[in-house]
Amino acid sequence: MKARWWLVLLVLLAGFGVLGLGGKQIAQNAPPIPQRVMAEDGALLVGPGQILEGQVSYLGHGGQHIGSIWGHGAYLAPDWTAKALHQWASHTLEGARAEGGSAADAQAKTISIFQSNRYESSTGTLTLSPAQAAAYLKTRSELAKIAVEGDKGAAIPAHWIPTLQEGERVADFWLWTAWTAAARRPGADHSYTQNWPQESLVGNSITPISHLWSILSIILLILGVGLMVWHHASQPAEEFPAPQAIPAAPATPSQRWSAIYFAVAMALFLVQIGMGVLTAHDAVEGNGLYGVDLSHILPYAASRTWHLQLAVFWIATCWLATGLYLGPKLSAKEPKGQWLGVAGLLAALVVVVVGALAGAHQAIVGKLSGSFLLGHQGYEYVELGRLWQILLTAGMLIWLVLVLRSLIPALKGERGRLGLLKLFVLSAVAIPLFYSAGFMYTRETHIALAEYWRWWVVHLWVEGFFEVFATVAIALLSTRMGLLRESTALRAVSTSMGLFLGSGVIGTFHHLYYTGSPASISALGSVFSALEIVPLTIVGFEITQSLRAGKAIGSGYEWPFKFFAAVCFWNLLGAGVFGMLINPPSVLYFGQGLNTTPIHSHAALFGVYGFLAISLMLFALRGMTPDKAWDEKWLKIGFWGLNLGLVLMLVFSLIPSGFYQIAQSLEHGTWFARSAEVVQSPLMRTFTWLRMPGDVLFGIGALAVILFTFKAVIGAWGWRSAE
């Protein structure tokens, strides 16, 4: 194995070593959950296990899809941490004023009360002052009322939490997160959440160290960009053989079945768009669609859950189908009975998708809220019940076996060396391996640790190893087309893996600045996540090369390469530019839980991974139908509709609404930026309506791609070898 691969391995081991040590620090320093919350006079406010009961209930009823905790979750309902803290502090201030003295004295007393950490670890008891205890009871009653009676403007349906007693337990959980946001961490001059959210009533403001790490991350980013450009410019130019299309061969039975995966993926994509329309419309009508009440049929939390889960499902389905297609293509041989495994896996996938979506919906409407196995886990992007999660992981393992058995003949040619095929296998192994990180927590797990493991799935699985898999797949196709020599492709892949994973593994911490993690997590996350941007500085070259490659090859491969060029563009804009919008701690402090995050998530999740899924799909479909002329007008409409629609959605809606909220957060605090006064204001509703032109254009583009795919799949089944 060459030195560069030893270096990549060393980088990965070091990265995961740091990530593991960081997880240990998070577990050891997580904010304590009191067994009892007492008033000074001995009155019991919260009993043993009741805070955890509230957490379990909140997560079981949709959790992060109705409001957010510590800034993580949905954006329409309040951030419950910020809201609970503000209301609790406001009522405490009223009590302090009633005791006499000046307004300044009452404010100082309130700050002192909230910043004082009166938790006794030996007894598991948190003691509140008289004013704070009275305010606690009042705030809990107000929050429980919202949970039970609902709030139409915030798309919270009536009886979201079925009983007042259960509502009080949920409110206890929210108020505990508020306590962690204000009480000073032992031995530190900031709270457990590093003073997030900003709240003047309790003296919460951004810490100086957050500014320091933000400045350092930007300095290192600039240095990294300079070094990256220098490295790229110093590489010698290479002469490549004339590019050519991959030799035509009849689609094997298993490859034809992999084409059905693409049709299923496009059907899921269509439903996902519909759920996105409903979710966006709820921001102006609240659980309604032009006067039709959907609160008990398809409430906001359900449509949003489906919107996010379907995005993961259809994108992953395209990538998995590509792996199933490439196996026989690369080995030029299909194992006996391979098509049965591929067809059976497809049927199982459909069962898991339908079951997961149905279970999540039933949990949100109150029928499966207590079922962790079948219902809703409560966390974004990993909403599916544990049974469906287990079955999905089992499906990925079966997929891995199917891919490996189809590649065995080709792998024999790489005996004794690390080539692209072995890298393809290793990247395929990583897909089920890192998805299984989602099994490391349950609803009862401390939320700080659950967030740590959740981001293993969202950041490392989706943004890390699936991207590595796709990179290797593109490299394999490029070498087969004569666009790259294998030695050049291996060097490019090793560089990409070293840069993306070297920065991205530790960069996982940038999601955890304000989730009860120690300050060291912010230091590591801010610096390494900024370095994730460095490789994106040369994507302009990749875009140019992709467009030239598609044009040079012809034979219908122009469109797969055009969609891959779109991946490069959105990687720079969505992951790079908009990623930095929420990356430095001093910026995210004011933007956590606001509409600045959807700017990044829409541009990166669809812009990068969605377009990548479509690009890989088109590569496969072109290979299955080499003798058929494509009706390119649909691809042209799809390409420009999706790209321009996404641009308009960002420019006219998400970007202005996000920056408007940041302005409110800077001036008044997080609670106000997420309040009904801002979120349901005429200006914010106008920004939501301004999504329509972009959404319509995006929908037209999507329909064109979907229609094209269905026609291409029919074509793939109609072209068979002469036997």
C-alpha positions in Angstrom: 0.0 0.0 0.0 1.4 3.4 -1.0 2.5 6.0 1.5 -0.5 8.2 0.6 -2.9 5.5 1.7 -1.1 5.0 5.0 -1.4 8.8 5.5 -5.2 8.7 4.8 -5.5 5.8 7.2 -3.6 7.7 9.9 -5.8 10.8 9.3 -8.9 8.7 9.7 -7.6 7.0 12.9 -6.6 10.3 14.4 -9.9 11.9 13.5 -12.0 9.1 15.0 -9.8 9.0 18.0 -10.5 12.7 18.6 -14.2 12.2 17.9 -14.4 9.3 20.4 -12.6 11.3 23.1 -14.9 14.2 22.4 -17.9 11.9 22.9 -16.4 10.7 26.2 -16.1 14.3 27.3 -19.7 15.1 26.3 -20.9 12.1 28.3 -18.9 13.0 31.4 -19.8 16.7 31.3 -23.4 16.5 30.2 -25.7 18.8 32.2 -27.0 16.9 35.2 -30.7 15.9 35.2 -32.0 16.5 38.8 -34.0 13.7 40.5 -35.8 16.4 42.4 -36.5 20.1 42.0 -37.3 21.7 45.3 -38.2 25.1 46.6 -36.3 26.5 49.6 -39.3 25.8 51.9 -39.1 22.1 51.0 -41.9 22.0 48.5 -41.4 19.3 45.8 -41.8 20.9 42.4 -40.5 18.0 40.3 -40.2 14.4 41.4 -37.9 11.5 40.6 -37.8 10.6 36.9 -40.3 13.3 35.9 -37.9 15.3 33.7 -37.0 12.1 31.8 -40.7 11.3 31.5 -41.2 14.7 29.8 -38.3 14.1 27.4 -39.7 10.7 26.4 -43.2 12.1 25.9 -41.9 15.1 23.9 -39.8 12.8 21.6 -42.6 10.3 21.2 -45.1 12.9 19.9 -42.7 14.1 17.2 -40.1 15.9 19.3 -37.8 18.0 17.1 -40.6 18.5 14.5 -42.6 20.7 16.8 -40.3 23.4 17.9 -36.7 22.8 18.9 -34.5 22.1 21.9 -31.2 23.9 22.3 -31.8 25.2 18.8 -32.1 21.8 17.1 -35.5 21.0 15.5 -38.3 22.7 13.5 -38.5 26.5 13.1 -42.2 27.3 13.1 -43.1 26.5 16.8 -40.9 28.1 19.5 -37.5 27.0 20.5 -38.7 25.6 23.8 -35.4 26.2 25.6 -35.4 29.9 24.7 -39.1 30.4 25.3 -39.1 28.6 28.7 -36.0 30.5 29.8 -37.5 33.9 28.8 -40.9 33.3 30.5 -39.3 31.8 33.6 -36.9 34.7 33.9 -39.7 37.2 33.2 -41.9 35.8 36.0 -38.9 35.6 38.4 -38.1 39.3 37.6 -41.7 40.2 38.4 -41.4 38.4 41.8 -38.1 40.2 42.5 -39.7 43.6 41.8 -42.6 42.8 44.1 -40.1 42.3 46.9 -39.1 46.0 46.7 -36.0 47.8 45.6 -35.0 49.4 42.3 -35.6 47.9 38.9 -31.8 47.5 38.5 -31.6 45.6 41.8 -34.4 43.3 40.7 -32.6 42.6 37.4 -29.3 42.0 39.1 -31.1 39.6 41.6 -32.7 37.7 38.7 -29.4 37.3 36.9 -27.8 36.1 40.1 -30.6 33.6 40.8 -30.4 32.0 37.4 -26.6 31.9 37.1 -26.2 30.4 40.6 -25.9 26.6 40.2 -27.7 25.1 43.3 -27.6 21.5 42.1 -26.3 19.0 44.7 -24.9 16.0 42.9 -24.8 14.0 46.1 -28.5 14.1 46.4 -29.6 14.8 42.9 -31.5 17.8 44.1 -31.9 21.2 42.5 -33.1 23.9 44.9 -34.8 27.1 43.6 -35.2 30.4 45.4 -38.7 31.5 46.4 -39.2 33.8 43.5 -37.7 31.3 41.0 -39.8 28.5 42.4 -43.1 30.5 42.1 -42.1 31.5 38.6 -41.3 27.9 37.7 -44.8 26.8 38.6 -46.4 29.6 36.6 -44.2 29.0 33.6 -44.9 25.2 33.7 -48.6 25.9 33.7 -48.4 28.2 30.7 -46.2 25.8 28.7 -48.3 22.8 29.5 -51.4 24.7 28.3 -49.8 25.2 24.9 -48.8 21.6 24.7 -52.4 20.4 25.4 -54.5 23.1 23.8 -52.2 23.7 20.8 -51.4 26.9 18.9 -52.7 27.2 15.4 -50.3 29.9 14.3 -47.3 27.7 15.4 -48.9 24.6 13.7 -49.3 22.9 17.1 -52.6 20.9 17.0 -55.0 20.7 19.9 -54.3 17.7 22.2 -50.8 17.3 20.7 -50.0 16.2 24.3 -53.2 14.5 25.4 -53.4 15.3 29.1 -52.5 18.2 31.3 -50.4 15.9 33.6 -48.3 14.7 30.6 -48.1 18.3 29.4 -46.6 19.3 32.7 -44.0 16.6 32.4 -43.1 17.9 28.9 -42.9 21.4 30.4 -40.6 20.1 33.1 -38.2 18.8 30.4 -38.3 22.2 28.6 -37.7 24.0 31.8 -34.7 21.8 32.6 -33.2 22.7 29.3 -33.8 26.4 30.2 -32.0 25.8 33.5 -29.0 24.3 31.7 -28.9 27.4 29.5 -28.5 29.8 32.5 -26.9 27.9 35.4 -23.1 28.2 35.4 -21.2 25.0 34.6 -19.0 24.2 37.7 -15.5 25.7 37.3 -16.5 27.8 34.3 -17.9 31.4 33.8 -20.5 30.2 31.3 -23.6 28.0 31.3 -23.8 24.4 30.3 -24.8 25.5 26.8 -22.1 28.2 26.7 -24.6 31.0 27.4 -26.9 30.0 24.5 -29.5 31.3 23.9 -28.8 35.0 24.2 -31.1 36.3 27.0 -30.5 39.6 28.8 -32.8 38.8 31.7 -30.4 36.1 32.9 -27.2 37.8 31.7 -26.6 35.4 28.8 -24.3 36.8 26.1 -21.8 35.3 23.8 -18.6 34.1 25.4 -15.2 35.7 24.4 -13.8 32.3 23.7 -16.4 31.8 21.0 -15.1 34.9 19.2 -11.6 33.7 19.5 -12.2 30.3 18.0 -14.3 31.9 15.2 -11.4 34.3 14.3 -8.9 31.4 14.4 -11.2 29.2 12.2 -11.4 31.9 9.5 -7.6 32.5 9.6 -7.0 28.8 9.1 -9.6 28.7 6.3 -7.8 31.4 4.4 -4.5 29.6 4.9 -6.0 26.3 3.8 -7.5 27.9 0.7 -4.1 29.3 -0.3 -2.4 26.0 0.2 -5.1 24.1 -1.7 -4.9 26.4 -4.7 -1.0 26.2 -4.6 -1.2 22.4 -4.5 -3.6 22.3 -7.4 -1.6 24.6 -9.5 1.6 22.7 -8.8 0.2 19.4 -10.2 1.7 18.5 -13.6 -0.7 18.5 -16.6 -1.5 15.0 -17.8 -2.2 13.7 -21.3 -5.3 11.5 -21.3 -6.5 9.0 -23.8 -9.4 9.9 -26.0 -12.6 9.6 -23.9 -15.1 7.1 -24.9 -18.5 5.8 -23.7 -18.4 2.6 -21.6 -18.7 -0.3 -24.0 -22.3 -1.2 -24.6 -23.6 -4.5 -23.1 -27.1 -5.8 -22.5 -28.5 -4.9 -19.2 -28.4 -8.0 -16.9 -31.5 -9.1 -15.1 -30.3 -7.6 -11.8 -29.5 -4.3 -13.5 -33.0 -4.1 -14.9 -34.3 -4.6 -11.4 -31.9 -1.9 -10.2 -33.7 0.4 -12.7 -36.9 -0.2 -10.8 -35.2 1.3 -7.7 -34.7 4.5 -9.6 -38.4 4.6 -10.5 -39.3 4.0 -6.8 -36.8 6.8 -5.8 -38.5 9.2 -8.2 -41.9 8.3 -6.8 -40.6 9.1 -3.3 -39.1 12.3 -4.6 -42.5 13.4 -5.9 -44.2 12.7 -2.6 -41.4 14.5 -0.8 -42.0 17.6 -2.9 -45.7 17.4 -1.9 -44.9 17.2 1.7 -42.6 20.2 1.3 -45.4 22.2 -0.1 -47.7 21.4 2.8 -44.9 22.1 5.3 -44.1 25.5 3.8 -47.8 26.4 3.6 -48.3 25.7 7.3 -46.1 28.7 8.0 -48.9 31.0 6.7 -52.0 29.0 7.6 -50.9 26.7 10.4 -52.0 23.1 9.9 -54.3 24.1 7.1 -54.3 24.2 3.3 -56.4 27.0 1.8 -59.0 26.6 4.6 -58.9 22.8 4.9 -58.0 21.8 8.4 -55.3 19.2 8.3 -54.4 19.2 12.0 -55.8 15.8 12.7 -55.1 14.3 9.3 -51.6 15.4 8.3 -50.3 17.9 11.0 -47.2 20.0 10.4 -45.0 17.6 12.4 -46.1 14.7 10.2 -45.6 16.5 6.9 -42.2 17.8 8.0 -41.2 14.4 9.2 -42.1 12.8 5.9 -40.4 15.7 3.9 -37.1 15.0 5.7 -37.3 11.2 5.8 -38.3 11.0 2.1 -35.3 13.1 1.2 -33.0 10.6 2.9 -34.9 7.6 1.4 -35.0 8.6 -2.2 -31.5 9.9 -2.3 -30.1 6.8 -0.6 -32.2 4.6 -2.9 -30.5 6.1 -5.9 -27.1 5.6 -4.5 -27.8 2.0 -3.5 -29.2 1.3 -6.9 -26.1 2.6 -8.5 -24.0 0.2 -6.4 -26.2 -2.7 -7.6 -25.9 -1.6 -11.2 -22.1 -1.1 -11.1 -21.3 -4.6 -9.7 -22.2 -6.6 -12.9 -21.0 -3.7 -15.1 -17.5 -3.6 -13.6 -17.0 -7.4 -13.4 -18.7 -8.1 -16.7 -20.4 -11.1 -15.0 -23.6 -11.6 -13.0 -23.8 -14.1 -10.2 -26.4 -16.7 -10.4 -29.7 -15.6 -8.9 -28.5 -12.0 -8.3 -31.7 -10.6 -9.7 -33.8 -12.4 -7.0 -31.8 -10.8 -4.3 -32.1 -7.4 -5.9 -35.8 -7.7 -6.4 -36.4 -9.1 -2.9 -34.4 -6.2 -1.4 -36.5 -3.7 -3.4 -39.7 -5.2 -1.9 -38.2 -5.1 1.6 -37.2 -1.5 1.1 -40.8 -0.5 0.1 -42.1 -2.2 3.2 -39.6 -0.3 5.4 -40.3 3.0 3.9 -44.1 2.7 4.1 -43.9 1.3 7.6 -41.6 4.0 8.9 -43.7 6.8 7.4 -46.9 5.3 8.7 -45.5 4.7 12.2 -44.1 8.3 12.5 -47.5 9.7 11.4 -49.4 7.5 13.9 -47.1 8.6 16.7 -47.6 12.3 16.0 -51.4 11.9 15.9 -51.2 10.1 19.3 -51.8 6.5 18.4 -48.2 5.2 18.6 -46.6 7.9 20.7 -45.5 5.3 23.3 -44.0 2.9 20.8 -40.2 3.5 20.3 -40.1 0.4 18.0 -42.9 1.4 15.6 -43.5 5.1 16.1 -41.3 8.2 16.1 -37.9 8.5 17.6 -38.3 12.3 17.9 -35.0 13.4 16.3 -34.5 15.0 12.9 -33.4 12.8 10.0 -33.6 9.6 12.2 -37.3 9.8 12.9 -38.2 6.2 11.9 -39.1 3.8 14.7 -36.3 1.4 16.0 -37.8 -1.6 14.3 -37.8 0.1 10.9 -34.3 1.3 11.6 -33.1 -2.2 12.3 -34.8 -3.5 9.1 -33.3 -0.7 7.1 -29.8 -1.5 8.4 -30.4 -5.2 7.6 -31.4 -4.2 4.1 -28.1 -2.2 3.7 -26.2 -5.3 4.8 -28.0 -7.4 2.3 -27.2 -4.7 -0.3 -23.6 -5.0 0.7 -23.6 -8.7 0.2 -25.2 -8.3 -3.3 -22.7 -5.7 -4.4 -19.7 -7.8 -3.1 -20.8 -11.0 -4.7 -21.2 -9.3 -8.1 -17.7 -7.7 -7.8 -15.7 -10.8 -6.9 -14.6 -11.6 -10.5 -13.4 -8.0 -10.9 -11.7 -7.9 -7.5 -9.4 -10.7 -8.5 -7.7 -8.3 -10.9 -6.6 -6.1 -8.0 -5.0 -8.8 -6.0 -2.1 -7.4 -4.0 -2.9 -3.7 -4.5 -5.3 -1.1 -3.4 -7.2 -0.1 -6.5 -10.5 1.7 -7.2 -12.6 -1.5 -6.9 -11.3 -2.2 -3.4 -11.9 1.4 -2.4 -15.4 1.0 -3.8 -15.9 -2.0 -1.6 -14.5 -0.3 1.5 -16.8 2.7 0.9 -19.8 0.4 0.5 -18.9 -1.3 3.8 -18.9 2.1 5.5 -22.6 2.8 4.5 -24.3 0.3 6.9 -21.5 0.6 9.4 -21.9 4.3 10.1 -25.7 4.2 9.8 -25.7 1.9 12.7 -24.5 4.7 15.0 -28.2 5.6 15.2 -28.6 2.5 17.5 -26.4 4.1 20.2 -29.2 6.0 21.8 -32.9 5.7 22.8 -35.5 8.2 23.9 -34.2 7.8 27.5 -30.6 8.7 26.5 -29.4 12.1 27.8 -30.2 14.5 25.0 -26.6 15.9 24.9 -25.3 12.4 24.2 -28.1 11.5 21.8 -27.3 14.6 19.7 -23.7 13.4 19.5 -24.7 10.1 18.1 -27.4 11.6 15.9 -24.8 13.7 14.1 -22.8 10.6 13.5 -25.6 9.6 11.2 -26.5 13.0 9.7 -23.0 14.3 9.3 -20.7 11.3 8.9 -23.1 8.9 7.2 -24.8 11.3 4.7 -22.2 14.0 4.3 -19.1 11.8 4.9 -19.1 8.2 3.8 -22.0 8.3 1.3 -20.0 11.1 -0.4 -16.9 9.0 -0.4 -18.9 6.2 -2.0 -20.2 8.5 -4.7 -16.7 10.0 -5.3 -15.2 6.5 -5.8 -18.1 5.5 -8.1 -17.6 8.6 -10.2 -13.8 7.9 -10.3 -14.5 4.3 -11.5 -16.8 5.5 -14.3 -14.3 8.2 -15.3 -11.5 5.6 -15.6 -13.8 3.3 -17.6 -14.5 6.2 -20.0 -10.9 7.1 -20.4 -11.3 10.5 -18.7 -8.7 9.5 -16.1 -5.9 7.1 -15.7 -6.4 4.9 -12.7 -3.3 6.2 -11.1 -4.6 9.8 -11.5 -8.0 8.8 -10.2 -6.5 7.0 -7.2 -4.4 10.1 -6.3 -7.5 12.3 -6.6 -9.6 10.0 -4.5 -6.9 9.7 -1.8 -6.6 13.5 -1.7 -10.3 14.0 -1.5 -10.7 11.4 1.2 -7.9 12.8 3.3 -9.2 16.3 3.0 -12.9 15.7 3.4 -12.7 13.1 6.1 -9.6 14.6 7.8 -11.6 17.8 8.5 -15.1 16.3 8.4 -14.8 13.7 11.1 -13.8 16.1 13.8 -15.9 18.8 12.1 -18.9 16.8 13.3 -18.5 18.8 16.5 -19.7 22.0 14.8 -23.2 20.8 15.3 -22.7 20.5 19.0 -21.6 24.0 20.1 -24.6 24.7 22.2 -26.0 21.3 23.1 -24.7 20.9 26.6 -21.1 20.1 25.4 -17.9 21.4 27.1 -16.1 24.3 25.5 -13.4 22.1 24.0 -16.0 20.7 21.6 -16.6 24.2 20.2 -12.8 24.7 19.7 -12.4 21.5 17.7 -15.6 21.9 15.8 -15.1 25.4 14.7 -11.5 24.9 13.4 -12.0 21.6 11.6 -15.4 22.3 10.2 -13.9 25.5 8.6 -11.3 23.3 7.0 -14.1 21.3 5.3 -14.5 24.3 3.0 -10.9 24.2 1.7 -11.4 21.4 -0.9 -14.4 23.2 -2.3 -12.2 26.1 -3.5 -11.2 24.3 -6.6 -14.7 23.1 -7.6 -14.7 25.6 -10.5 -12.1 23.3 -12.2 -14.2 20.3 -11.5 -17.3 22.0 -13.0 -15.3 22.8 -16.2 -13.8 19.3 -16.4 -17.3 17.7 -15.9 -18.9 19.7 -18.7 -15.9 19.1 -21.1 -16.0 15.4 -20.2 -19.7 15.0 -21.0 -19.3 16.9 -24.3 -16.3 14.8 -25.3 -17.9 11.5 -24.6 -21.3 12.2 -26.1 -23.5 9.2 -26.5 -26.0 10.7 -24.1 -23.4 11.1 -21.3 -23.6 14.9 -21.5 -26.5 15.0 -19.0 -25.0 12.8 -16.2 -22.0 15.1 -16.3 -24.1 18.2 -16.4 -25.9 17.1 -13.3 -22.5 16.3 -11.7 -21.4 19.8 -12.6 -24.4 21.1 -10.7 -23.2 19.0 -7.7 -19.9 20.8 -7.8 -21.6 24.2 -8.0 -23.9 23.5 -5.1 -21.1 22.0 -3.1 -19.3 25.3 -3.3 -22.5 27.4 -2.6 -24.6 25.2 -0.4 -21.9 23.4 1.6 -19.2 26.1 1.4 -20.7 29.6 1.3 -23.9 28.8 3.2 -22.2 26.3 5.4 -19.9 29.1 6.7 -23.0 31.1 7.4 -23.8 28.8 10.3 -20.3 27.5 11.0 -18.3 30.0 13.2 -19.5 29.9 16.9 -19.9 33.6 17.0 -22.3 33.6 14.0 -24.2 30.4 15.0 -24.7 31.8 18.5 -27.2 34.3 17.0 -28.5 32.1 14.2 -28.9 28.7 16.0 -32.5 27.5 15.4 -33.3 30.2 12.9 -34.1 30.1 9.2 -30.4 30.5 8.4 -30.0 26.7 8.8 -32.6 25.8 6.1 -30.6 28.0 3.7 -27.6 25.6 4.1 -29.7 22.4 4.4 -31.8 23.0 1.2 -28.8 24.1 -0.8 -26.6 21.2 0.5 -29.0 18.3 0.9 -30.7 18.6 -2.4 -28.1 20.8 -4.2 -25.3 18.4 -3.5 -26.7 15.0 -2.6 -30.0 15.2 -4.5 -28.2 16.3 -7.8 -25.5 13.6 -7.1 -28.2 11.0 -6.8 -29.8 12.1 -10.1 -26.3 12.2 -11.8 -25.5 8.6 -10.6 -29.0 7.5 -11.7 -28.5 8.9 -15.2 -25.1 7.3 -15.5 -26.7 3.9 -14.8 -29.7 4.4 -17.0 -27.5 5.5 -19.9 -25.5 2.4 -19.5 -28.6 0.2 -19.5 -30.1 1.8 -22.7 -27.0 2.6 -24.9 -28.9 2.0 -28.1 -31.8 4.3 -27.3 -31.8 8.0 -28.0 -32.8 10.0 -25.0 -35.6 12.7 -25.2 -33.3 15.4 -23.9 -35.9 18.1 -23.7 -37.1 16.6 -20.4 -33.6 16.6 -19.0 -33.1 20.2 -20.1 -36.3 21.3 -18.4 -35.4 19.2 -15.4 -31.9 20.5 -15.1 -32.7 24.2 -15.4 -36.0 24.0 -13.5 -34.4 22.3 -10.5 -31.4 24.7 -10.4 -33.2 27.9 -11.0 -36.1 26.9 -8.8 -33.7 26.2 -5.9 -31.9 29.6 -6.5 -35.2 31.5 -6.5 -36.4 29.7 -3.3 -33.2 30.7 -1.6 -33.0 34.3 -2.9 -36.6 35.4 -2.4 -37.6 33.4 0.7 -35.1 31.5 2.8 -32.2 34.0 2.7 -34.2 37.1 3.6 -36.3 35.3 6.3 -33.1 34.0 7.8 -31.3 37.3 7.9 -34.4 39.0 9.2 -34.6 36.6 12.1 -30.8 37.1 12.8 -31.4 40.8 13.0 -34.2 40.2 15.6 -32.0 37.8 17.5 -29.1 40.3 17.6 -31.4 43.0 18.9 -33.8 41.2 21.2 -32.6 37.6 21.7 -33.3 34.2 20.4 -36.7 33.9 22.1 -38.0 36.9 20.2 -36.6 35.8 16.8 -38.6 32.6 17.3 -41.7 34.2 18.8 -45.1 34.5 17.0 -44.5 38.3 16.8 -41.6 37.5 14.3 -42.4 34.1 12.8 -46.0 34.9 12.1 -45.4 38.5 11.2 -46.7 39.9 7.9 -43.1 40.2 6.6 -42.2 36.6 7.4 -45.5 35.4 5.8 -44.6 37.5 2.7 -41.2 35.8 2.5 -43.0 32.4 2.7 -45.4 33.4 -0.2 -42.4 34.5 -2.2 -41.3 30.9 -2.3 -44.0 30.1 -4.8 -42.2 31.1 -8.0 -39.1 29.1 -7.1 -41.2 26.2 -5.8 -43.3 26.1 -9.0 -40.2 26.1 -11.2 -38.5 23.5 -9.0 -41.7 21.3 -9.2 -41.7 21.6 -13.0 -38.1 20.6 -13.1 -38.7 17.7 -10.8 -41.7 16.4 -12.8 -39.6 16.5 -16.0 -36.8 14.4 -14.4 -39.4 12.0 -12.9 -41.2 11.6 -16.3 -37.9 11.1 -18.0 -36.8 8.5 -15.5 -40.0 6.5 -15.8 -39.5 6.4 -19.6 -35.9 5.4 -19.3 -36.8 2.6 -16.9 -39.3 1.3 -19.4 -36.6 1.5 -22.0 -34.2 -0.4 -19.8 -36.7 -3.3 -19.4 -37.3 -3.3 -23.1 -33.7 -3.8 -24.2 -32.5 -7.3 -23.7 -29.7 -9.4 -25.1 -30.4 -11.8 -27.9 -30.5 -15.3 -26.4 
